[in-house]
Amino acid sequence: MTLRLLTAGESHGERLTVILDGVPAGLTVREDDLARDLTRRQGGHGRGGRMAIEHDAAHIVAGVRGGLTLGSPITLEIANRDWENWRQVMAVDAAAVKRKPITRVRPGHADLAGMLKYGADDARDVLERASARETAARVAAGGVAKLLLREFGMQVRSYTRSVGAIEAAVPTPISWDAVEASPVRAPDDAAGEAMVAAIDAAREGGDTLGGVFTVIADGVPPGLGSYRQWDTRLDGLLAQAIVSIPACKAVAIGDGVEGAGLPGSQVHDVPVYDNRRLRHETNRAGGLTGGVSNGEPLVVHGYMKPISTLLKPLATVDLKTREPARAHYERSDICVVPAAGVVGEAMVALVLAGVLLEKFGGDSMAELHRNVESYLQEIRK
């Protein structure tokens, strides 16, 4: 892997740690550059009480000097403010830890599968790492990837396509200012209002809602990714990255779902020359052909299931008593689709940065720029 990401930390632990290895030397990175997306991830109608506690900020610990990357691994830390309330529960020292085992597993959560996998008798040992709190670390790393992509004219953004059964009518072009002004990050005001009402109704009923977010990457050059092997295809890399987001159960590229029910004559994008530039008349393929970017905007949809922690817990089994019970309640959200879109941006940016570096190489930004420009000049011929 050209660009490698590792994250560490528990939901209620002291901090989250990010190590991003492979970023070339000479990229301008400041803590302020990473702050906006971390704030956006915490927003969106339907978030829970945890967001009122945390004020996420990424502290650069290593890999940057004087505002420029060194080419060495970048280390970021995000403090968990809620850790103050969990010091004893999450204590590292055996003599200090205060245990109250959770054995009433939540349907749809990693509780049961994780306890079976690791031989745990307390779901706390599972849910702390399985928690979507870890995605704050991904968003911080994705912020660095976005800075790298911006150097080459690429921009990664997202919107909420649906919440529950309510689907937004997506205008052309999309007003990204309107998306960010919407409490659910919807491009359609009327649908946005209906989504807010649906989330409120779900909260009132002790329930949760899922939905779909869409990530669009503009300015992606043709030729990223490869059909060389199954694990080098860009669509496969993106699909894995998106489905790795907690509660994301499906992914689609472009019109992949709709196209499955249509004849080929209504699906495939026709290439044309326009003002001495090669483009496609449509973009139903979502910017990818044969696992390779084709120069059109990259379009990826993530399908989120409803959050598995309900205010009115579902029936389950107590693994200690083996008797029927009501699931454990852990403070949670009602709907995370708007925030998941921000996480989706980070994952798409990280994948794109990785395949960009794989294709063009370069230990410094100057070298990378030379390599990219040489390639672009060649394909423009």
C-alpha positions in Angstrom: 0.0 0.0 0.0 1.3 3.4 -0.9 -0.8 5.3 1.6 -1.4 3.5 4.9 -3.8 4.4 7.7 -3.9 3.1 11.2 -6.2 4.3 14.0 -6.3 3.4 17.7 -8.4 4.2 20.6 -11.7 3.4 22.3 -15.0 5.3 22.3 -14.6 6.4 25.9 -10.9 6.1 26.1 -8.5 9.0 26.7 -8.0 9.7 23.0 -8.0 8.6 19.4 -4.7 8.2 17.6 -4.1 8.4 13.8 -1.0 7.3 11.9 -1.0 8.2 8.2 2.1 6.9 6.4 3.0 7.7 2.8 2.2 11.4 2.5 5.0 13.1 0.4 7.2 15.8 1.9 6.2 19.4 1.3 2.4 19.3 1.7 1.1 22.2 3.7 -0.9 20.9 6.7 -2.2 22.9 9.6 -4.5 21.8 12.5 -7.0 24.4 11.3 -7.2 22.6 7.9 -8.6 19.5 9.6 -11.0 21.3 12.0 -13.9 21.9 9.6 -14.6 18.3 8.6 -14.4 17.2 12.2 -17.0 19.8 13.1 -19.2 18.7 10.1 -19.0 15.1 11.3 -20.4 16.0 14.7 -23.4 17.8 13.1 -26.6 16.8 11.5 -30.1 16.5 12.9 -30.5 13.3 14.8 -27.2 13.1 16.6 -27.1 12.1 20.3 -25.9 13.7 23.5 -22.3 12.7 23.0 -21.9 15.5 20.4 -22.8 18.1 23.0 -19.8 16.9 25.0 -17.1 16.5 22.4 -15.5 19.4 20.5 -13.2 17.4 18.2 -9.9 18.8 17.2 -6.9 17.0 15.6 -3.6 17.7 17.3 -0.6 17.1 15.0 2.0 15.2 17.0 4.5 14.1 14.3 5.3 14.2 10.6 4.9 18.0 10.2 7.5 20.7 10.8 6.9 24.4 10.1 3.5 23.6 8.5 5.0 21.2 6.0 4.9 17.4 5.9 8.3 15.8 6.3 7.6 12.6 4.3 7.6 10.6 7.6 4.5 9.2 9.1 2.0 11.8 10.3 0.5 11.3 13.8 -2.6 13.0 14.9 -4.4 12.8 18.3 -8.1 13.6 19.1 -8.9 13.9 22.7 -12.1 12.3 24.1 -13.5 14.9 26.5 -16.1 12.3 27.7 -13.2 10.2 29.1 -13.3 12.3 32.2 -16.6 10.6 33.0 -15.3 7.2 32.2 -11.8 7.2 33.9 -12.6 4.3 36.2 -14.6 2.2 33.7 -11.9 2.5 31.0 -8.9 2.5 33.3 -5.8 0.8 31.9 -4.5 -0.4 35.3 -6.1 -3.6 36.7 -6.3 -2.2 40.2 -8.1 0.9 39.1 -10.7 -0.4 36.6 -14.3 -0.5 37.6 -16.2 -3.2 35.8 -20.0 -3.6 35.4 -20.3 -6.3 32.7 -22.7 -5.8 29.8 -24.3 -9.1 28.8 -27.6 -8.0 27.2 -26.3 -7.8 23.6 -27.9 -5.4 21.2 -29.5 -6.9 18.0 -27.6 -5.5 14.9 -24.6 -4.4 16.9 -21.1 -6.0 17.1 -21.7 -6.9 20.7 -22.5 -10.6 20.2 -20.2 -11.4 17.3 -17.3 -9.6 19.0 -17.8 -11.4 22.3 -17.8 -14.7 20.6 -14.8 -13.8 18.5 -12.6 -12.6 21.4 -14.0 -14.7 24.1 -15.2 -11.7 26.1 -17.7 -11.9 28.9 -18.4 -8.1 28.8 -19.7 -6.3 25.7 -17.9 -3.2 26.9 -14.7 -4.8 25.6 -16.3 -5.0 22.1 -18.4 -1.9 21.8 -15.7 0.5 22.7 -13.7 -0.2 19.6 -16.6 -1.2 17.3 -18.2 2.2 18.1 -18.5 4.8 15.3 -16.5 7.1 17.5 -13.5 5.7 15.6 -14.6 7.5 12.5 -13.5 10.8 13.9 -9.9 9.5 13.4 -10.8 8.6 9.8 -12.1 12.1 9.2 -9.0 13.7 10.5 -6.8 11.5 8.2 -9.2 12.2 5.3 -8.6 15.9 5.9 -4.9 15.4 5.1 -5.9 13.3 2.0 -8.2 16.1 0.8 -5.3 18.6 1.1 -3.2 16.4 -1.1 -6.0 16.0 -3.7 -6.7 19.7 -3.7 -3.1 20.2 -5.0 -4.2 18.5 -8.2 -7.7 20.1 -8.6 -9.7 17.3 -6.9 -12.6 18.1 -4.5 -14.6 15.5 -2.5 -18.0 16.5 -1.2 -21.2 14.7 -0.1 -24.9 15.1 0.5 -27.8 13.2 2.0 -29.7 11.4 -0.6 -32.4 9.8 1.6 -33.5 9.3 5.2 -35.8 6.5 5.8 -38.3 6.5 3.0 -37.8 10.2 2.1 -35.6 10.8 -0.9 -34.3 14.1 -2.0 -34.7 15.5 -5.5 -31.2 16.3 -6.5 -30.8 19.5 -8.6 -28.3 20.0 -11.3 -26.0 21.6 -10.4 -25.9 20.9 -6.7 -25.7 24.0 -4.5 -23.1 22.8 -2.0 -23.7 25.9 0.2 -27.4 24.8 0.5 -26.3 21.3 1.4 -24.1 22.6 4.2 -26.9 24.9 5.5 -29.4 22.0 5.7 -29.7 20.4 9.1 -29.6 17.0 7.4 -27.2 18.0 4.6 -29.9 17.5 1.9 -29.8 19.3 -1.5 -33.6 19.6 -1.5 -35.2 21.9 1.1 -38.6 20.3 1.0 -37.2 16.8 1.4 -34.8 18.1 4.1 -37.8 19.4 6.2 -39.5 16.0 5.8 -36.3 14.2 6.9 -36.1 16.3 10.0 -39.7 15.5 10.8 -39.1 11.8 10.2 -36.1 11.8 12.6 -38.1 13.6 15.3 -40.9 11.1 14.9 -38.5 8.2 15.2 -37.0 9.7 18.3 -40.5 10.1 19.8 -41.2 6.5 19.1 -37.9 5.3 20.5 -36.7 4.2 17.1 -33.9 5.0 14.6 -33.6 5.7 10.9 -31.1 4.9 8.2 -30.7 6.2 4.7 -28.3 6.9 1.8 -25.5 9.4 1.5 -23.7 10.3 -1.8 -20.1 11.2 -2.2 -19.0 13.1 -5.4 -15.3 13.6 -6.3 -14.8 16.2 -9.0 -11.6 16.8 -11.0 -10.5 13.1 -10.8 -8.1 12.4 -13.8 -8.6 9.3 -15.9 -6.3 6.4 -15.2 -6.4 6.0 -11.5 -6.9 2.4 -10.4 -6.3 -0.7 -12.5 -8.0 -3.9 -13.8 -4.6 -5.6 -13.3 -5.8 -7.6 -10.3 -9.1 -7.8 -8.3 -7.6 -5.9 -5.4 -6.3 -3.0 -7.6 -9.7 -2.1 -9.1 -10.7 1.4 -7.9 -14.4 0.5 -7.6 -13.5 -2.4 -5.4 -11.3 -0.2 -3.2 -14.0 2.4 -2.9 -16.6 -0.2 -2.1 -14.5 -1.7 0.7 -13.8 1.7 2.1 -17.4 2.8 2.2 -18.8 -0.4 3.6 -16.2 -0.3 6.3 -18.1 2.7 7.8 -20.0 1.4 10.9 -23.7 0.7 10.0 -23.1 1.0 6.2 -24.5 -2.2 4.7 -24.3 -1.5 0.9 -22.6 0.6 -1.7 -23.3 1.6 -5.2 -21.2 3.3 -7.9 -23.0 5.7 -10.1 -26.3 4.3 -11.3 -25.3 0.8 -10.5 -28.5 -0.2 -8.7 -30.9 1.4 -11.3 -28.8 0.1 -14.2 -29.1 -3.5 -13.1 -32.8 -3.4 -14.3 -32.2 -1.7 -17.6 -31.0 -2.8 -21.1 -27.4 -1.9 -22.0 -28.6 0.7 -24.5 -29.9 2.8 -21.6 -27.0 2.3 -19.3 -23.6 2.8 -21.0 -21.9 6.3 -21.3 -21.1 7.3 -24.8 -17.7 9.0 -25.3 -17.4 12.1 -27.4 -15.0 14.9 -28.3 -16.1 18.3 -27.2 -13.9 21.4 -27.8 -10.9 19.1 -28.3 -11.6 17.4 -25.0 -12.7 13.7 -24.6 -15.6 13.3 -22.3 -18.8 11.2 -21.9 -22.3 12.3 -22.7 -23.6 10.9 -19.4 -22.0 9.6 -16.2 -24.2 6.6 -15.3 -21.0 4.6 -14.5 -20.1 7.1 -11.8 -16.7 8.0 -13.2 -15.4 4.4 -13.2 -14.9 1.9 -16.1 -13.3 -1.4 -15.7 -12.0 -0.4 -12.2 -10.3 2.7 -13.6 -11.3 6.3 -13.3 -12.5 7.7 -16.7 -12.2 11.4 -16.1 -15.8 12.0 -15.1 -16.9 12.9 -11.6 -16.7 9.9 -9.2 -20.1 9.1 -7.7 -20.4 6.7 -4.7 -23.5 6.0 -2.6 -23.4 4.5 0.9 -26.5 2.8 2.3 -26.8 3.1 6.1 -28.9 0.8 8.2 -30.7 2.3 11.2 -28.6 2.6 14.3 -28.8 -0.5 16.4 -29.1 1.2 19.8 -32.8 2.0 20.3 -34.3 4.2 23.0 -36.9 1.4 23.3 -34.5 -1.6 23.3 -35.3 -4.7 21.3 -35.7 -8.2 22.7 -32.4 -10.1 23.1 -30.8 -12.7 25.3 -28.7 -12.2 28.4 -25.4 -14.1 27.8 -24.8 -14.5 31.5 -28.2 -15.9 32.5 -29.1 -17.2 29.0 -32.6 -15.8 29.6 -34.7 -13.5 27.4 -34.0 -9.8 28.1 -34.2 -6.3 26.8 -31.1 -5.1 25.0 -28.6 -2.9 26.8 -29.0 0.9 26.0 -25.8 2.8 25.3 -26.2 6.6 24.7 -26.6 6.9 20.9 -28.0 8.7 17.9 -31.3 8.5 16.1 -30.0 9.1 12.6 -26.3 9.4 11.4 -26.8 9.6 7.6 -25.7 13.3 7.4 -22.6 12.7 9.5 -21.9 9.4 7.6 -21.6 11.4 4.4 -18.7 13.3 5.9 -17.0 10.1 6.9 -17.7 8.8 3.4 -15.8 11.9 2.0 -12.8 11.0 4.1 -12.8 7.4 3.0 -13.1 8.3 -0.7 -10.4 11.0 -0.3 -8.0 8.4 1.3 -8.6 5.9 -1.4 -8.1 8.5 -4.2 -4.9 9.8 -2.5 -3.6 6.2 -2.3 -4.2 5.4 -6.0 -2.8 8.8 -7.0 0.4 8.1 -5.1 0.5 4.6 -6.4 0.3 5.7 -10.1 2.6 8.8 -9.9 4.9 8.1 -7.0 7.1 10.9 -5.6 8.7 11.4 -2.2 8.1 15.1 -2.4 5.2 17.3 -3.6 7.5 18.8 -6.2 8.3 15.4 -7.6 4.6 14.4 -7.5 3.6 17.5 -9.3 6.1 16.9 -12.1 4.9 13.3 -12.6 1.2 14.3 -12.6 1.7 17.2 -15.0 3.8 15.1 -17.4 1.0 12.5 -17.5 -1.7 15.0 -18.0 0.2 16.7 -20.9 0.6 13.3 -22.5 -3.1 12.3 -22.4 -4.2 15.8 -23.6 -2.5 15.0 -26.9 
